[in-house]
Amino acid sequence: VEGKVFGLICGCPSGIGVVMEDKALKTAGVEPLNFTSPSHGTSFSNEGCLTITGDSGAVRQAVMAGREVGLKLLSQFGEEPVNDFPSYIK
């Protein structure tokens, strides 16, 4: 969407991705653009992905909220996940 910020929230396994995306949409006033899941576009990768748009503050807040809940859920499998590279959204 021209003139608006674009964001991507993607989580794997897809169940965690869906929870991340739900949290992101409920946290900030963003508009969903596209959703993919194993039954709709990502059958070989088991991911849930959501693209969003909105003003920069809302997109940033939504991405951070999704990431936070995803990290909490993934840490239940063992250790908390660690990025190989620093996140550019802080």
Secondary structure, DSSP 4 states (H G I P E B T S, - for coil): -TTSEEEEEEESSHHHHHHHHHHHHHHS--EEEEEEBTTBB-TTTT-EEEEEEE-HHHHHHHHHHHHHHHHHHHHTTSSPP--SS--S--
